[in-house]
Amino acid sequence: MIKKDIWTKTLVCFLILAFMFVSMPVPFAAKAWAAAPVLSTITPDNGQYGTYVILQGTG
């Protein structure tokens, strides 16, 4: 069960990376919007600052 859980997390991470690479023509703001939930789990401030920086970086 533990191995299956690790495999599931690895698969999800792989799918996220694949989406990022495959969707290069897509505007970066769309990818930032899709990555916002991931940022919220990484940054201590619920991802608000990280999302702000990414959105500002799009121009």
C-alpha positions in Angstrom: 0.0 0.0 0.0 2.8 2.4 0.8 4.6 1.6 -2.4 1.4 2.2 -4.3 1.0 5.6 -2.6 4.6 6.6 -3.6 4.0 5.4 -7.2 0.8 7.5 -7.3 2.6 10.6 -6.1 5.4 10.0 -8.6 2.9 9.6 -11.4 1.1 12.8 -10.5 4.4 14.7 -10.5 5.4 13.2 -13.8 2.0 14.2 -15.3 2.4 17.8 -14.0 5.9 18.0 -15.6 4.7 16.5 -18.8 1.9 19.1 -18.9 4.4 21.9 -18.4 6.6 20.7 -21.2 3.9 19.8 -23.7 2.0 23.0 -23.2 4.9 25.3 -24.1 2.8 27.3 -26.7 0.1 27.9 -24.0 0.4 31.4 -22.4 2.5 31.2 -19.2 -0.4 32.7 -17.2 -2.5 29.6 -17.8 0.3 27.4 -16.5 0.8 29.7 -13.5 -3.0 29.4 -12.8 -2.7 25.6 -13.0 0.4 25.6 -10.7 -1.2 27.8 -8.1 -2.5 24.9 -6.0 1.0 23.4 -6.1 2.6 26.7 -5.0 0.1 26.9 -2.1 1.6 23.6 -0.8 5.2 24.8 -1.1 5.1 28.4 0.1 4.2 29.1 3.8 1.8 32.0 2.9 -0.6 29.7 1.0 1.1 30.5 -2.3 -0.2 34.1 -2.6 3.2 35.7 -2.9 4.6 33.0 -5.2 1.5 33.2 -7.5 1.8 37.0 -7.5 5.4 36.9 -8.6 4.7 34.4 -11.4 1.7 36.5 -12.7 3.8 39.7 -12.6 6.5 37.9 -14.5 4.2 37.3 -17.4 4.3 41.0 -18.3 
